[in-house]
Amino acid sequence: MTINKTEDGSTLVLALEGRLDTTTAPELEAVLKESLDGVGTLVLDMEGLVYLSSAGLRVILGAQKQMNRQGNMVVRYVNDTIMEVFEVTGFTDILTIE
């Protein structure tokens, strides 16, 4: 997986490409841990994401919980495959998806 990080003031955009699974979820978790201080808005751009596992869902849920305390989180450009995962797991009720 590739993570492209862009910061604009208090907004952090993480563009994810490839597979977010058991192997790559710790990488995203590490980037989030080191990057979220002072962030008011976190944007997860999933346009290039082709696969999402339960390990990836756990990291996304953790990010959502942290951003609930310090700002807001938006998930953008979700393809049909990833949206189906969000719908089946109930994440559509938790996340702000644009």
For each residue, the residues with C-beta under 8 A, 3 or more apart:
1: 16 17 18 19 20 24 27 28
2: 16 17 18 48
3: 14 15 16 17 27 28 31
4: 14 15 17
5: 12 13 14 15 31 35
6: 12 13 15
7: 11 12 13
8: 11 13
9:
10: 38 39 40 41 71
11: 7 8 39 40 41 42 43
12: 5 6 7 35 36 39 41 42 43
13: 5 6 7 8 43 45
14: 3 4 5 28 31 32 35 42 43 44 45
15: 3 4 5 6 45 47 48
16: 1 2 3 20 28 44 45 46 48 49
17: 1 2 3 4 48 49
18: 1 2 24 48 49 50 51
19: 1 23 24 49 50 51 52 53
20: 1 16 24 25 28 49 51 52 53 55 56 59
21: 24 25 51 52 53 55 56
22: 25 53 55
23: 19
24: 1 18 19 20 21 27 28 56
25: 20 21 22 28 29 53 55 56 58 59
26: 29 30
27: 1 3 24 30 31
28: 1 3 14 16 20 24 25 31 32 56 59
29: 25 26 32 33 59 62
30: 26 27 33 34
31: 3 5 14 27 28 34 35
32: 14 28 29 35 36 59 62 63 66
33: 29 30 36
34: 30 31
35: 5 12 14 31 32 39
36: 12 32 33 39 42 63 66 67 70
37:
38: 10
39: 10 11 12 35 36 42 67 70 71
40: 10 11 70 71 72
41: 10 11 12 71 72 73 74
42: 11 12 14 36 39 63 67 71 72 73 74
43: 11 12 13 14 73 74 75 76
44: 14 16 60 63 73 74 75 76
45: 13 14 15 16 48 76 77
46: 16 49 75 76 77 78 79 82
47: 15 76 77 79
48: 2 15 16 17 18 45
49: 16 17 18 19 20 46 52 78 79 82
50: 18 19 79 81
51: 18 19 20 21 81
52: 19 20 21 49 56 57 82 85
53: 19 20 21 22 25 56 57
54: 57 58
55: 20 21 22 25 58 59
56: 20 21 24 25 28 52 53 59 60
57: 52 53 54 60 61 85 89 91
58: 25 54 55 61 62
59: 20 25 28 29 32 55 56 62 63
60: 44 56 57 63 64 75 91 95
61: 57 58 64 65 91 94
62: 29 32 58 59 65 66
63: 32 36 42 44 59 60 66 67 73
64: 60 61 67 68 73 94 95
65: 61 62 68 69
66: 32 36 62 63 69 70
67: 36 39 42 63 64 70 71 72 73
68: 64 65 72 73
69: 65 66
70: 36 39 40 66 67
71: 10 39 40 41 42 67
72: 40 41 42 67 68 96
73: 41 42 43 44 63 64 67 68 95 96
74: 41 42 43 44 96 97 98
75: 43 44 46 60 78 95 96 97 98
76: 43 44 45 46 47 97 98
77: 45 46 47 98
78: 46 49 75 82 83 86 97
79: 46 47 49 50 82 83
80: 83 84
81: 50 51 84 85
82: 46 49 52 78 79 85 86
83: 78 79 80 86 87 92 97
84: 80 81 87 88
85: 52 57 81 82 88 89 91
86: 78 82 83 89 91 92 95 97
87: 83 84 90 91 92
88: 84 85
89: 57 85 86
90: 87 93 94
91: 57 60 61 85 86 87 94 95
92: 83 86 87 95 97
93: 90
94: 61 64 90 91
95: 60 64 73 75 86 91 92
96: 72 73 74 75
97: 74 75 76 78 83 86 92
98: 74 75 76 77
